[in-house]
Structures are given as structure tokens and as C-alpha cells.
């Protein structure tokens, strides 16, 4: 009998699941660290297949009971596909129990669709510009607005790292929750570095100038400033010694363009033109936000000008920035991340962090590794069709050896999927 077994089994019943293997023990250990040991962070390392998603949900349910918190948890994954998997696990429960929120750009706009623009999304919302009749007709069933209304009402929110980071570091529209669950936590640092990376190139400035050129000469001065900046970039005048000063100058240009676009959009009567102008302004707003984030948070980063005509400023680790993302209780779940890696990349306070390694429920004898073939696979060889013909022969050999077994073939990209699928003989039954 575990200390909180009763609460844990009740939580399973609420969620509509039955515990299996060593899940109850794992959950009891996690809750013990949070409540009894007063830890802020728990890093749970457990094999794939143990059911970490369900473990996180049960921990959230138990903690909300112990500390009486209605906004129980937020569940975070690295991609939209993983958040969808999380949501599917609890789709039988009411939305007030679990709700998945996506970025504004993933919700369609009924108003613009009726006007012949099927590409417009929640990012293009013009509700404030519509008449009461139009609002009633098109906005009353708006999925984007409904989702926004659910964010701070549902007990458990499901979203991706990028959405969560933007809210925490910039918009701050998410209310604090009792528990933050970082699923696939080993990818957190990678997502942060990707989200905060600042890159500019001659090609980027050409695209930005083209956008400004579509605004009937209203931003020609700012366009000229971008062209001058591009010329400095091409001439190699932006260096390690002066890039921060150059970034401040570029930041001012981006802010000026964003402000002008918003002002112009308010004066444009045509909805299509208004939306286009706002979208251009939003693009410059996002670019200025990246630079502003570097100045505000002063995170450790590297300056990279190794590719001619391209500059990149990239974070090294999430580091001290992690403390801006932490909540009351933080559960990091992974199958691969070590305590050393966690403390190095996220600078978690050792005194506030517990590390739990769950016992494996899959005997090693049931999961052997076999290496077949001697191909040297790298970017260059993966461009050669002969490589995929060789791999297809290996696949055919393996499938023939396991005639009665089902299997899965995992490859590194959609490109490789297409090439390998085309090379595998039709005699191999494959989806």
C-alpha cells in the first residue's frame, strides 16, 4: 500500500483509466517529492511505453485534490502532433477537464472564407471592423475565439512548447497552473533555441522589401533602410564586434514598420487590403520581438557569420531563462535525459529538484538490437538513389525473415520515406 494510493486510484477512475505495471508507484513517488519533500521540480526518466502521459495526468489530478487548485495542469509537448496524441488520450472527458489549444494560425476564419479567402486564419481576425450583423453571422461560432475563451477555464490545458514560451516570455495571457508537465523534456532546450534564434540574410530582406513594395509607396523610406542594411550584410560589415549595435538599429526599423502598418490598416476600408497590411505589420512585429527578447533577457548566445550573406544569433542553452518558465510544480518527463544534462541546459536548482528513474517494465531480453547492413548513411549518401535501393534489399531481407510478424520502418525524413517506399518491392506488404 502506497501513501497516496487511495487518491491515485480515485484519480484514475475520474480519468477513465485503470493503472498498469508500476504506474501507481511512480505517481506516488512524484507526488511525495512535490508535497512531502517540498520540491519544485521532478525529473522523471521512464521507458517509452510506460505511459508517461497518463502518469502526468494522474499526478495533476492528485495534486489538484491535495492543494485544492481548479486550474490543475498544463501539458506541454514539442510538436502539434504530440499534443494531439495527448488530447486523444482524454477525448472522452469534457473540455472543461482537458482542452487542447493551438496557435491562431491553425484556426480558419469564416468571415474571410465567405468572402472567397480560404487561407485567412485567427491571426487575421477583423472582428473589431465588422458590423453587429456580421459579427453575429460569422463570429458567434468562431473556433479561435472559443478556444481563447477556454484557455483559462479548463482544468487541464494541452499545448506545445512554442505556444507556452511565447505566453510566458511575451504575452503572459496564460494564468498560472498548479502543475506544468514538460513531456519529451529532452527536446525543451532544442525548441527554445529554435524559437529564440535570430537570423537574417539577403534573401530575407528581399522578401521583406517585396512586402513593403506592395503597400503603394507608404513605407518606401523604411524599405530603403532595409536595403542599406542588406548591403552592409552582403559587404561583410556586420561582425562580432558590432552586431549588437546593428541589431539595435534593425530593431528600430522593424518597430517603425510594425507601427506604420497598424496605423495604415486602421485607415483602409477594404478588408482584403486591411488584412494584408496587418499581416505584413505582424511579421515585422514578430521579428522585432525576437531582437527585443535578446536585449531584455540577455541570454547566452553565439554569433554565427560562417555562411556568406547570412547572420545568425542563437541561444546556447535555455539556461537561466528556464526560471521564467517554471511554475509551482514542474514535472519533466523523458526517456533519455540525464540529471547532468538537465542541470546544464536548464540550470535547475539541485536543492529544489528531485530525480526519479522508473523501473523498466520491459525485460531487456524482449527488446534486442540487431545491426544489419554496412551503409555509411549521411546527408550526401542519402541523396543517392542507389543508397535507397540497397536499403530496400535489407528491408526485404528483414521482412522475409519475419514473415509472421508486423513491424515498423522508421526513417529520418519525409524525403527518405518517399525514396525508400518507392525502392521497396511491391511484394512487401507495406502502408
C-alpha positions in Angstrom: 0.0 0.0 0.0 1.5 3.3 -1.1 1.0 6.5 0.9 -1.4 8.1 -1.5 -2.7 5.0 -3.3 -6.3 5.9 -2.5 -6.1 9.4 -4.1 -4.2 7.9 -7.0 -6.8 5.2 -7.7 -9.6 7.8 -7.4 -7.8 10.0 -10.0 -7.6 7.0 -12.4 -11.3 6.5 -12.0 -12.0 10.2 -12.8 -9.9 10.0 -15.9 -11.5 6.7 -17.0 -8.4 4.5 -16.9 -7.0 1.6 -14.9 -3.4 1.6 -13.6 -1.0 -0.9 -15.0 2.5 -2.1 -14.3 4.3 0.2 -11.8 2.4 3.4 -12.6 0.9 3.8 -9.1 4.4 3.6 -7.5 5.8 6.1 -9.9 2.9 8.6 -9.3 3.2 8.1 -5.5 7.0 8.8 -5.7 6.4 12.0 -7.8 3.7 13.3 -5.5 5.8 12.5 -2.5 8.6 14.7 -3.9 6.3 17.6 -4.6 4.2 17.6 -1.4 6.3 15.9 1.3 9.8 16.8 0.2 8.8 20.3 -1.0 10.5 20.0 -4.4 9.6 22.4 -7.1 10.8 20.2 -9.9 10.8 16.5 -10.6 12.6 14.9 -13.5 11.0 11.5 -14.3 13.0 9.2 -16.5 11.0 6.3 -17.7 11.0 3.9 -20.7 8.8 4.7 -23.8 5.6 2.7 -23.3 5.4 3.1 -19.5 2.5 5.6 -20.0 4.1 8.9 -19.0 1.2 10.9 -20.5 -1.3 9.2 -18.2 1.1 9.4 -15.3 1.3 13.2 -15.8 -2.5 13.5 -15.9 -2.9 11.4 -12.7 -0.3 13.5 -10.9 -2.2 16.6 -11.9 -5.5 15.2 -10.6 -3.9 14.1 -7.3 -2.1 17.4 -6.7 -5.2 19.5 -7.5 -7.1 17.5 -4.9 -4.4 17.9 -2.2 -3.9 21.7 -2.7 -7.5 22.4 -4.0 -6.5 24.1 -7.2 -9.1 24.3 -10.0 -6.5 25.2 -12.7 -4.8 21.9 -12.3 -2.2 21.4 -15.1 -0.8 22.4 -18.4 0.7 19.6 -20.6 3.4 20.6 -23.0 4.9 18.7 -25.9 7.4 19.7 -28.6 5.0 19.4 -31.6 1.4 19.7 -32.5 1.2 16.1 -33.4 2.3 15.1 -29.9 -0.2 17.5 -28.3 -2.9 15.9 -30.5 -1.9 12.4 -29.1 -2.2 13.8 -25.6 -5.6 15.2 -26.4 -6.8 12.0 -28.0 -5.9 10.2 -24.7 -8.6 12.2 -22.9 -11.0 13.0 -25.7 -13.9 11.2 -23.9 -13.6 13.7 -21.0 -15.4 17.1 -21.1 -13.5 20.0 -22.5 -13.6 21.7 -19.0 -11.4 18.8 -17.9 -8.9 18.7 -20.8 -8.7 21.2 -23.6 -6.1 21.5 -26.4 -5.2 24.9 -27.7 -3.3 25.6 -30.9 -1.8 28.7 -32.4 -4.1 31.3 -34.0 -2.8 30.4 -37.5 -4.4 26.9 -37.3 -8.0 28.2 -36.9 -9.9 29.2 -40.1 -11.9 32.4 -40.4 -15.5 32.0 -41.5 -15.8 35.7 -42.5 -13.0 35.6 -45.0 -13.9 32.2 -46.2 -17.3 33.6 -47.2 -15.5 36.4 -49.0 -13.5 33.9 -51.1 -10.3 33.8 -48.9 -10.0 30.3 -47.6 -6.4 30.9 -46.3 -7.3 33.5 -43.7 -6.9 32.4 -40.0 -7.3 33.6 -36.5 -4.2 35.7 -37.0 -6.2 37.8 -39.5 -9.1 38.4 -37.2 -11.0 41.6 -38.1 -13.9 41.2 -35.7 -13.5 44.8 -34.5 -14.1 46.0 -38.0 -17.3 44.2 -38.7 -20.9 45.2 -38.2 -23.0 43.7 -35.5 -24.9 41.6 -38.1 -21.6 40.3 -39.5 -20.3 39.5 -36.0 -23.4 37.6 -35.2 -23.3 35.7 -38.5 -19.6 34.9 -38.7 -18.0 35.2 -35.2 -20.6 33.6 -33.0 -19.3 30.1 -34.0 -15.6 31.1 -34.3 -13.4 28.2 -33.1 -10.5 30.6 -32.5 -12.5 32.8 -30.1 -14.0 29.8 -28.4 -10.5 28.3 -27.8 -9.3 31.6 -26.4 -12.2 31.6 -24.0 -11.4 28.1 -22.9 -7.7 28.6 -22.2 -8.0 29.8 -18.6 -11.2 27.9 -17.8 -10.3 24.3 -18.5 -8.8 22.3 -15.6 -6.0 20.9 -17.8 -4.6 22.7 -20.8 -2.8 20.9 -23.6 -0.5 22.9 -25.9 3.0 22.9 -27.4 6.3 24.3 -26.1 6.3 27.2 -28.6 2.9 28.5 -27.6 3.7 28.2 -23.9 7.0 30.0 -24.3 5.5 32.9 -26.2 2.9 33.3 -23.5 5.3 33.1 -20.6 8.0 35.4 -22.1 5.9 37.8 -24.1 2.1 37.9 -23.9 1.6 36.5 -20.4 -2.1 35.5 -21.1 -1.9 32.1 -19.6 -2.9 32.0 -15.9 -0.6 30.1 -13.5 -1.5 26.5 -13.0 -0.7 24.1 -10.2 1.4 21.7 -12.3 3.4 22.1 -15.5 4.2 18.9 -17.3 7.0 19.0 -19.8 6.7 15.9 -21.9 9.6 14.8 -24.1 11.6 17.2 -21.8 14.9 16.4 -23.6 13.6 18.5 -26.6 12.8 21.6 -24.5 16.2 23.1 -24.9 16.2 22.5 -28.7 12.7 24.1 -29.1 13.8 27.1 -27.1 16.9 27.7 -29.1 14.9 27.3 -32.3 12.2 29.7 -31.2 14.6 32.4 -30.0 17.1 32.2 -32.9 17.6 35.4 -34.8 18.5 35.0 -38.4 18.7 37.4 -41.3 20.0 37.1 -44.9 20.0 38.9 -48.2 17.1 36.6 -49.3 15.1 37.5 -46.2 15.5 41.2 -46.8 14.5 40.8 -50.4 11.2 39.2 -49.3 10.6 41.8 -46.7 11.3 44.6 -49.2 8.9 43.0 -51.6 6.2 43.0 -49.0 6.8 46.7 -48.3 6.7 47.4 -52.0 3.1 46.1 -52.2 2.0 49.0 -49.9 1.8 51.6 -52.6 4.9 53.6 -51.6 3.7 54.2 -48.0 6.8 52.6 -46.5 9.4 53.4 -49.1 11.7 55.1 -46.5 11.7 52.1 -44.3 12.3 49.9 -47.4 15.3 52.0 -48.2 16.6 51.4 -44.7 16.3 47.7 -45.1 18.2 47.8 -48.4 21.0 49.7 -46.8 21.2 47.1 -44.0 21.2 44.3 -46.6 24.1 45.9 -48.4 26.1 46.1 -45.2 25.3 42.4 -44.6 26.5 41.5 -48.1 29.6 43.6 -47.8 30.5 41.8 -44.5 30.3 44.9 -42.4 28.3 43.2 -39.6 30.8 41.4 -37.4 31.3 40.0 -33.9 32.5 43.4 -32.7 29.4 45.4 -33.8 26.5 43.1 -34.3 24.7 44.2 -31.1 24.7 47.8 -32.3 23.5 46.7 -35.7 20.7 44.7 -34.1 19.5 47.8 -32.2 19.3 49.7 -35.5 17.4 46.9 -37.2 15.1 46.6 -34.2 14.1 50.3 -34.6 13.4 49.8 -38.3 11.2 46.7 -37.6 9.3 48.6 -34.8 8.7 51.6 -37.1 7.3 49.4 -39.9 5.1 47.5 -37.5 3.7 50.7 -36.1 3.1 52.2 -39.5 1.4 49.1 -40.9 -1.0 49.0 -38.0 -1.8 52.7 -38.4 -2.3 52.3 -42.2 -4.5 49.2 -41.7 -6.9 51.2 -39.5 -7.4 53.7 -42.3 -8.0 51.1 -45.1 -11.7 50.4 -45.8 -11.2 47.4 -48.0 -11.0 44.3 -45.8 -8.6 42.3 -48.0 -6.1 45.2 -48.2 -6.5 45.8 -44.5 -5.8 42.2 -43.6 -2.7 42.1 -45.9 -1.3 45.3 -44.3 -1.8 44.0 -40.8 -0.2 40.7 -41.7 2.9 42.5 -43.0 3.0 44.5 -39.8 2.6 41.4 -37.7 5.6 39.8 -39.5 7.8 42.8 -38.6 6.3 42.7 -35.0 7.5 39.1 -34.6 10.9 39.9 -35.9 11.3 42.9 -33.6 10.1 40.7 -30.7 13.0 38.2 -31.3 15.6 41.0 -31.1 13.8 42.7 -28.1 13.9 39.3 -26.3 17.6 39.2 -26.7 18.1 42.7 -25.3 15.6 42.1 -22.4 16.7 38.7 -21.2 20.4 38.9 -22.2 20.6 35.1 -22.6 23.9 33.4 -23.5 24.2 33.1 -27.3 26.6 32.7 -30.2 27.1 35.0 -33.2 27.4 33.0 -36.4 28.5 34.5 -39.8 30.1 31.4 -41.3 27.6 31.4 -44.2 28.3 34.3 -46.5 25.5 36.8 -46.6 23.8 35.3 -43.6 23.9 36.2 -39.9 22.5 34.1 -37.0 22.4 34.8 -33.3 21.5 31.6 -31.5 21.0 30.7 -27.8 23.4 28.1 -26.4 21.2 26.7 -23.7 17.8 27.8 -22.3 19.9 28.2 -19.0 18.7 31.0 -16.7 15.7 31.7 -18.9 14.2 28.4 -17.6 13.3 30.2 -14.3 10.9 32.4 -16.2 9.0 29.3 -17.4 8.9 27.4 -14.1 5.6 27.2 -12.1 4.6 26.0 -8.7 5.2 22.3 -9.5 7.1 21.2 -12.7 7.2 17.6 -13.9 9.8 16.9 -16.6 9.2 13.6 -18.3 11.7 11.9 -20.6 13.1 8.5 -21.6 16.6 9.8 -22.3 17.6 12.9 -20.3 20.2 12.7 -17.5 20.2 14.9 -14.4 23.6 16.4 -15.6 22.1 17.4 -18.9 19.0 18.9 -17.2 21.1 20.9 -14.8 23.5 22.1 -17.5 20.9 23.1 -20.1 18.1 24.3 -17.7 20.1 25.3 -14.6 17.6 23.7 -12.3 18.3 24.3 -8.7 19.7 21.0 -7.4 18.1 21.6 -3.9 14.7 22.1 -5.4 14.8 19.2 -7.9 14.2 15.5 -7.4 15.3 12.8 -9.9 13.2 9.7 -10.3 14.2 6.8 -12.6 11.3 4.4 -13.0 12.0 0.6 -13.1 11.7 -0.8 -16.5 8.6 -2.9 -17.2 10.0 -4.3 -20.4 12.7 -7.1 -19.9 15.8 -6.3 -21.9 15.6 -9.8 -23.5 12.4 -8.7 -25.2 14.0 -5.8 -27.0 17.3 -6.8 -28.6 19.0 -4.6 -31.1 20.3 -6.0 -34.4 22.5 -4.1 -36.8 22.0 -5.2 -40.4 23.9 -3.7 -43.4 27.1 -1.6 -43.5 25.9 1.5 -45.4 27.6 4.8 -44.4 24.5 6.9 -44.1 24.9 10.7 -44.2 23.5 13.7 -46.0 25.5 13.1 -49.2 24.8 9.3 -49.5 21.1 9.9 -48.7 20.8 11.9 -51.9 21.9 8.9 -54.0 19.1 6.7 -55.3 21.5 3.7 -55.1 21.5 4.1 -51.3 17.8 3.5 -51.1 18.0 0.5 -53.5 20.5 -1.0 -51.1 18.3 -0.2 -48.1 15.3 -1.7 -49.8 17.1 -5.0 -50.2 17.9 -5.0 -46.5 14.2 -4.3 -45.7 13.1 -7.1 -48.0 15.5 -9.5 -46.2 14.3 -8.5 -42.8 10.6 -8.8 -43.8 11.3 -12.2 -45.4 12.9 -13.3 -42.2 9.9 -12.2 -40.1 7.1 -13.5 -42.3 4.6 -13.8 -39.4 5.5 -10.6 -37.7 4.3 -7.0 -38.0 6.8 -4.2 -38.0 7.5 -0.5 -38.4 10.2 1.1 -40.6 11.5 4.4 -39.1 13.4 6.9 -41.3 14.7 10.4 -40.6 12.6 12.5 -43.0 9.6 12.6 -45.4 12.0 12.6 -48.3 13.6 9.4 -47.1 10.2 7.9 -46.6 9.2 8.6 -50.2 12.5 7.3 -51.6 12.6 4.1 -49.6 8.9 3.4 -50.2 9.5 3.7 -54.0 12.5 1.4 -53.8 10.9 -1.4 -51.8 9.5 -4.2 -54.0 5.7 -4.4 -54.3 5.8 -7.9 -52.9 6.4 -6.4 -49.5 3.1 -5.6 -47.9 3.6 -2.1 -46.6 1.5 1.0 -45.7 
